[in-house]
């Protein structure tokens, strides 16, 4: 037997299990950790506990604060005006413009550097765009070869204020215009002003300068007397005519369904021809223009504002306030001065009876109601808001 064999046969002493030692230590450590966690949770109210080496997961941390609810929008005060000054924030038109020039300069003595002085001395005549086929606003008298009508009379009053009343037609150049080309003539500097049944609107006020209101027109409906139509609802799906580029065409297109089928012509007079030929069943337009059409055709009739219904009439949607349009030239001071001068002329003719004489001659026969200038009293701007 070798020494190696003797050693192999020597009984071995039992070894203490390290596993059992570690297990006992782990159980003691686990109890200590559990106690520590319990204390930590008790101290922190369950908010969480961590060490530098073992941070808590993000979802175990405190929740971020909830975002503040959006603030309620502050309602615009009643009558508040948009920044560009064209309309109120409730959609209603701002009718006032520059205050009337006061005192007014004497004819032939326009202020130095003013637009009126340039017209009077540098050119010698006022250029006016006018409708010539829309009685009683504007028409050509072929017997006298002279333009006539309510708008023509307003334009002559402005020219007379610059040059004087004698031989006023020698100092005014009329240019026939259609509804759709009015703004283009101003932008191209072809006319100094438009007196052409032009309704003041928010959008147009962003393109041109307007005087105060010189006539308060309203939307109406013209039909054949024997057609049986009494309101706009009777015309649902039927062709209804108006002039292209007019506010009437825009309002007609915005009527809720079932609505008439809009048809446009370049001139309101062409709508009457279409009605007589049976191509359309009705015409929508301003009271002045439809009164002129009805005077030409005794078999037609103009329906009042009730034909559009109370819902459509609400908010002034039947209103068609006429203003004298002038170009935006880039010379703000010059533009303001010209508008103020024109407003001064309008104020004068509304106070001295000229406006009423023009109304009685041209508008009252067709409208059949007394006229009232859009001027509340002698101290108020015409068409003021």
C-alpha positions as CSV (number, residue, x, y, z in Angstrom):
1,X,0.0,0.0,0.0
2,X,1.4,3.2,-0.9
3,X,1.1,6.4,1.0
4,X,-1.3,7.7,-1.6
5,X,-3.6,4.7,-1.0
6,X,-3.4,5.3,2.7
7,X,-4.5,8.8,2.3
8,X,-7.3,7.8,0.0
9,X,-8.6,5.4,2.6
10,X,-8.4,7.9,5.5
11,X,-11.9,8.9,6.6
12,X,-12.8,12.4,5.6
13,X,-14.3,14.9,8.0
14,X,-17.7,16.1,7.0
15,X,-17.6,19.6,5.5
16,X,-20.0,22.3,6.5
17,X,-22.3,23.3,3.8
18,X,-21.6,26.8,2.5
19,X,-24.9,26.7,0.8
20,X,-26.8,26.4,4.1
21,X,-24.6,29.1,5.5
22,X,-25.4,31.4,2.6
23,X,-29.0,30.5,2.8
24,X,-29.2,31.5,6.5
25,X,-27.3,34.7,5.8
26,X,-29.7,35.4,2.9
27,X,-32.7,34.9,5.0
28,X,-31.3,37.3,7.6
29,X,-30.4,39.8,5.0
30,X,-33.9,39.5,3.4
31,X,-35.5,40.1,6.7
32,X,-33.3,43.2,7.2
33,X,-34.1,44.5,3.6
34,X,-37.8,43.9,4.1
35,X,-37.7,45.8,7.4
36,X,-35.8,48.6,5.8
37,X,-38.2,48.9,2.9
38,X,-41.1,48.9,5.3
39,X,-39.5,51.7,7.3
40,X,-38.7,53.6,4.1
41,X,-42.3,53.3,2.8
42,X,-43.7,54.3,6.2
43,X,-41.4,57.3,6.3
44,X,-42.1,58.5,2.8
45,X,-45.7,57.7,2.8
46,X,-45.3,55.1,0.0
47,X,-43.8,57.7,-2.4
48,X,-40.8,55.6,-3.2
49,X,-37.4,54.8,-1.9
50,X,-34.1,54.4,-3.8
51,X,-30.4,54.4,-3.6
52,X,-27.8,56.1,-5.8
53,X,-27.0,52.8,-7.5
54,X,-30.6,51.5,-7.8
55,X,-32.8,54.4,-8.9
56,X,-36.6,53.8,-9.1
57,X,-38.0,53.3,-12.5
58,X,-39.6,56.4,-14.0
59,X,-43.1,55.0,-13.7
60,X,-42.7,54.5,-10.0
61,X,-41.9,58.2,-9.4
62,X,-44.4,61.0,-8.7
63,X,-46.7,61.9,-11.6
64,X,-46.0,65.2,-13.4
65,X,-48.5,68.0,-12.7
66,X,-51.5,68.0,-15.0
67,X,-51.4,70.8,-17.6
68,X,-53.6,73.8,-16.8
69,X,-56.9,73.8,-18.8
70,X,-56.9,76.3,-21.7
71,X,-58.2,79.7,-20.8
72,X,-61.6,80.6,-22.1
73,X,-61.4,83.1,-25.0
74,X,-62.3,86.5,-23.9
75,X,-65.4,87.6,-25.9
76,X,-65.0,90.7,-28.0
77,X,-66.9,93.6,-26.6
78,X,-70.0,94.6,-28.4
79,X,-69.2,96.8,-31.3
80,X,-65.5,95.9,-31.3
81,X,-63.8,96.7,-34.7
82,X,-61.4,94.4,-36.5
83,X,-57.8,95.7,-36.7
84,X,-58.1,96.7,-40.3
85,X,-61.1,98.9,-39.6
86,X,-63.3,97.4,-42.2
87,X,-65.9,95.5,-40.1
88,X,-66.9,94.9,-36.6
89,X,-66.0,91.6,-35.0
90,X,-69.6,90.5,-35.2
91,X,-69.4,90.8,-39.0
92,X,-71.3,94.0,-39.3
93,X,-69.9,96.7,-41.7
94,X,-68.2,99.8,-40.3
95,X,-69.9,102.4,-42.5
96,X,-68.1,105.5,-41.3
97,X,-64.9,106.7,-43.0
98,X,-63.0,110.0,-42.8
99,X,-64.9,112.8,-41.1
100,X,-66.3,115.3,-43.6
101,X,-64.0,118.2,-44.4
102,X,-65.1,121.2,-42.5
103,X,-65.0,124.0,-43.5
104,X,-65.1,123.1,-47.2
105,X,-62.9,125.1,-49.6
106,X,-64.6,127.3,-52.1
107,X,-65.0,125.9,-55.6
108,X,-61.9,126.9,-57.7
109,X,-59.8,127.3,-54.5
110,X,-58.7,123.8,-53.6
111,X,-56.0,123.4,-50.9
112,X,-52.4,123.3,-52.2
113,X,-51.0,119.8,-52.5
114,X,-54.4,118.2,-52.3
115,X,-55.8,115.6,-54.7
116,X,-58.6,118.1,-55.6
117,X,-56.0,120.7,-56.6
118,X,-54.3,118.2,-58.9
119,X,-57.6,117.4,-60.5
120,X,-58.6,121.0,-60.9
121,X,-55.3,122.6,-62.1
122,X,-53.1,119.8,-63.5
123,X,-55.8,118.0,-65.4
124,X,-58.9,120.2,-65.5
125,X,-61.6,117.6,-65.2
126,X,-62.8,114.9,-62.8
127,X,-62.8,111.2,-64.1
128,X,-65.9,109.3,-63.0
129,X,-66.9,105.7,-63.6
130,X,-70.7,105.4,-63.9
131,X,-73.3,102.8,-64.9
132,X,-75.0,104.0,-68.1
133,X,-77.6,101.2,-68.6
134,X,-79.1,100.9,-65.1
135,X,-81.9,103.4,-64.8
136,X,-82.7,105.2,-62.6
137,X,-79.1,105.3,-61.3
138,X,-77.5,106.0,-64.6
139,X,-78.6,106.1,-68.2
140,X,-78.0,107.9,-71.5
141,X,-80.7,110.2,-72.7
142,X,-80.4,109.6,-76.4
143,X,-82.5,112.7,-77.2
144,X,-80.2,115.1,-75.4
145,X,-77.1,112.9,-75.6
146,X,-76.6,113.6,-71.9
147,X,-76.1,111.2,-69.0
148,X,-78.9,111.2,-66.4
149,X,-79.8,109.5,-63.2
150,X,-79.4,109.6,-59.4
151,X,-75.7,108.5,-59.4
152,X,-75.0,110.9,-62.2
153,X,-76.4,113.8,-60.1
154,X,-74.2,112.7,-57.2
155,X,-71.1,112.8,-59.4
156,X,-72.0,116.2,-60.8
157,X,-72.3,117.6,-57.2
158,X,-68.7,116.5,-56.5
159,X,-67.4,118.1,-59.7
160,X,-69.3,121.3,-59.0
161,X,-67.7,121.4,-55.5
162,X,-64.2,121.4,-57.2
163,X,-64.8,123.6,-60.3
164,X,-68.0,125.5,-59.5
165,X,-71.6,124.9,-60.8
166,X,-71.2,126.7,-64.2
167,X,-70.4,124.4,-67.1
168,X,-69.9,121.5,-64.8
169,X,-70.1,118.9,-67.6
170,X,-67.1,120.6,-69.2
171,X,-65.1,119.5,-66.1
172,X,-66.3,115.9,-65.8
173,X,-65.4,112.9,-67.9
174,X,-67.8,110.0,-67.5
175,X,-66.6,106.4,-68.2
176,X,-69.2,103.6,-68.6
177,X,-68.5,100.7,-66.4
178,X,-70.0,97.3,-65.7
179,X,-70.4,95.7,-62.2
180,X,-67.5,93.2,-62.6
181,X,-64.9,95.7,-63.8
182,X,-65.3,98.5,-61.2
183,X,-62.4,97.7,-58.9
184,X,-60.1,97.1,-61.8
185,X,-60.7,100.6,-63.2
186,X,-59.7,102.1,-59.8
187,X,-56.6,99.9,-59.4
188,X,-55.4,100.9,-62.9
189,X,-55.9,104.6,-62.2
190,X,-58.4,105.0,-65.0
191,X,-60.9,106.9,-62.9
192,X,-60.7,109.2,-59.9
193,X,-63.9,107.7,-58.4
194,X,-66.8,105.4,-59.0
195,X,-70.4,106.5,-58.5
196,X,-71.9,103.2,-59.8
197,X,-74.4,101.6,-57.4
198,X,-71.4,100.1,-55.5
199,X,-72.3,98.5,-52.2
200,X,-69.8,99.0,-49.4
201,X,-68.6,95.7,-48.1
202,X,-65.8,94.5,-45.7
203,X,-63.9,92.9,-48.5
204,X,-64.2,95.8,-50.9
205,X,-63.0,98.2,-48.2
206,X,-59.7,96.3,-48.2
207,X,-59.3,97.0,-51.9
208,X,-60.6,100.6,-52.4
209,X,-61.4,103.7,-50.3
210,X,-65.1,104.5,-49.7
211,X,-67.0,107.6,-48.9
212,X,-69.7,107.5,-46.4
213,X,-73.1,106.0,-47.4
214,X,-75.0,108.2,-50.0
215,X,-77.9,105.8,-50.4
216,X,-79.3,102.9,-48.3
217,X,-80.4,100.3,-50.8
218,X,-81.9,96.9,-50.0
219,X,-82.0,93.5,-51.7
220,X,-85.2,92.7,-53.6
221,X,-86.7,90.0,-55.9
222,X,-88.2,90.6,-59.3
223,X,-90.6,88.1,-60.9
224,X,-93.2,87.9,-63.6
225,X,-96.6,88.9,-62.3
226,X,-98.3,85.7,-63.4
227,X,-95.6,83.3,-62.4
228,X,-97.0,82.5,-59.0
229,X,-93.8,83.0,-57.0
230,X,-94.1,84.8,-53.7
231,X,-90.8,84.2,-52.0
232,X,-87.3,82.8,-52.6
233,X,-88.3,79.4,-51.3
234,X,-90.6,79.0,-54.3
235,X,-87.6,79.3,-56.6
236,X,-85.6,76.3,-55.2
237,X,-83.7,74.7,-58.0
238,X,-84.9,77.3,-60.5
239,X,-82.6,79.7,-62.4
240,X,-82.4,83.1,-60.8
241,X,-80.4,85.9,-62.5
242,X,-78.2,88.7,-61.1
243,X,-75.2,90.7,-62.4
244,X,-71.8,89.2,-62.2
245,X,-69.5,90.5,-59.5
246,X,-72.3,92.0,-57.5
247,X,-73.0,91.5,-53.8
248,X,-76.4,90.1,-54.9
249,X,-74.7,87.3,-56.7
250,X,-72.6,86.5,-53.6
251,X,-75.6,86.5,-51.3
252,X,-77.6,84.3,-53.8
253,X,-74.8,81.8,-53.9
254,X,-74.7,81.6,-50.1
255,X,-78.4,80.8,-49.6
256,X,-79.0,77.5,-47.8
257,X,-80.2,74.5,-49.8
258,X,-82.7,74.0,-51.3
259,X,-81.8,77.2,-53.0
260,X,-82.3,78.8,-56.5
261,X,-79.7,78.1,-59.2
262,X,-77.6,81.2,-59.7
263,X,-77.2,82.6,-63.2
264,X,-75.1,85.7,-63.9
265,X,-75.0,88.2,-66.7
266,X,-72.5,91.0,-67.2
267,X,-75.3,93.7,-66.8
268,X,-78.5,93.7,-64.8
269,X,-80.3,94.8,-68.0
270,X,-79.3,91.5,-69.6
271,X,-81.1,89.7,-66.7
272,X,-84.4,91.3,-67.8
273,X,-83.9,90.0,-71.3
274,X,-83.3,86.5,-69.9
275,X,-86.5,86.8,-67.8
276,X,-88.5,87.9,-70.8
277,X,-87.2,85.0,-72.9
278,X,-88.0,82.5,-70.2
279,X,-84.3,81.6,-69.5
280,X,-84.6,82.6,-65.8
281,X,-87.5,82.7,-63.4
282,X,-86.5,85.7,-61.3
283,X,-83.9,88.5,-60.8
284,X,-82.2,89.3,-57.5
285,X,-80.8,92.8,-57.1
286,X,-80.9,96.2,-55.4
287,X,-84.2,97.9,-55.0
288,X,-83.1,100.8,-57.2
289,X,-82.1,98.6,-60.1
290,X,-85.1,96.3,-59.9
291,X,-87.4,99.3,-59.8
292,X,-85.8,100.5,-63.0
293,X,-86.3,97.1,-64.6
294,X,-89.9,96.9,-63.5
295,X,-90.5,100.3,-65.1
296,X,-89.4,98.9,-68.4
297,X,-91.6,95.8,-68.2
298,X,-95.1,96.3,-66.8
299,X,-95.6,92.5,-66.6
300,X,-93.1,92.2,-63.8
301,X,-93.3,93.0,-60.1
302,X,-90.8,93.6,-57.3
303,X,-91.3,91.6,-54.1
304,X,-90.5,93.1,-50.7
305,X,-87.9,92.0,-48.1
306,X,-90.3,89.4,-46.7
307,X,-89.7,87.4,-49.8
308,X,-86.3,86.4,-48.4
309,X,-87.6,85.3,-45.0
310,X,-86.7,86.5,-41.6
311,X,-83.7,84.2,-41.2
312,X,-82.0,85.6,-44.2
313,X,-82.9,89.2,-43.4
314,X,-81.4,88.9,-39.9
315,X,-78.1,90.6,-39.3
316,X,-78.6,93.2,-42.1
317,X,-78.0,90.8,-45.0
318,X,-80.5,92.6,-47.1
319,X,-78.7,95.9,-46.7
320,X,-76.9,97.3,-49.7
321,X,-75.3,100.7,-48.6
322,X,-74.0,102.6,-51.6
323,X,-70.7,104.5,-51.4
324,X,-68.5,106.5,-53.7
325,X,-65.3,104.4,-54.3
326,X,-61.9,105.9,-54.7
327,X,-58.5,104.3,-55.3
328,X,-55.8,103.5,-52.7
329,X,-52.8,105.2,-54.2
330,X,-50.2,104.7,-51.5
331,X,-50.4,108.3,-50.5
332,X,-52.4,107.9,-47.3
333,X,-52.6,111.6,-46.5
334,X,-53.7,112.4,-50.0
335,X,-56.3,109.6,-50.0
336,X,-57.6,110.6,-46.6
337,X,-58.0,114.2,-47.8
338,X,-59.8,113.3,-50.9
339,X,-62.3,111.0,-49.0
340,X,-62.8,113.8,-46.4
341,X,-63.6,116.2,-49.2
342,X,-66.1,113.9,-50.9
343,X,-67.7,113.2,-47.5
344,X,-68.0,117.0,-47.1
345,X,-69.8,117.2,-50.5
346,X,-72.2,114.5,-49.4
347,X,-73.0,116.2,-46.2
348,X,-73.6,119.5,-48.0
349,X,-76.1,118.1,-50.5
350,X,-77.9,116.2,-47.8
351,X,-78.4,119.4,-45.8
352,X,-79.1,121.8,-48.6
353,X,-81.9,119.7,-50.3
354,X,-79.9,118.6,-53.4
355,X,-80.0,115.0,-52.3
356,X,-83.8,115.1,-51.8
357,X,-84.4,116.7,-55.2
358,X,-82.3,114.0,-56.9
359,X,-84.2,111.3,-55.0
360,X,-87.6,112.7,-55.9
361,X,-86.7,113.0,-59.5
362,X,-85.1,109.7,-60.1
363,X,-85.8,107.1,-57.3
364,X,-89.2,108.0,-55.8
365,X,-91.3,107.2,-59.0
366,X,-90.1,103.6,-59.0
367,X,-89.7,103.0,-55.3
368,X,-92.9,104.8,-54.4
369,X,-91.8,105.8,-50.9
370,X,-90.4,109.1,-49.5
371,X,-86.6,109.3,-49.4
372,X,-84.5,110.1,-46.4
373,X,-80.9,111.1,-46.6
374,X,-78.5,108.8,-44.7
375,X,-77.7,111.7,-42.4
376,X,-79.4,111.7,-38.9
377,X,-78.8,115.4,-38.2
378,X,-76.7,118.3,-39.2
379,X,-73.9,117.3,-36.9
380,X,-73.5,113.7,-38.0
381,X,-71.4,112.2,-40.7
382,X,-73.4,110.6,-43.5
383,X,-73.5,106.9,-43.1
384,X,-71.9,107.0,-39.6
385,X,-71.6,103.8,-37.7
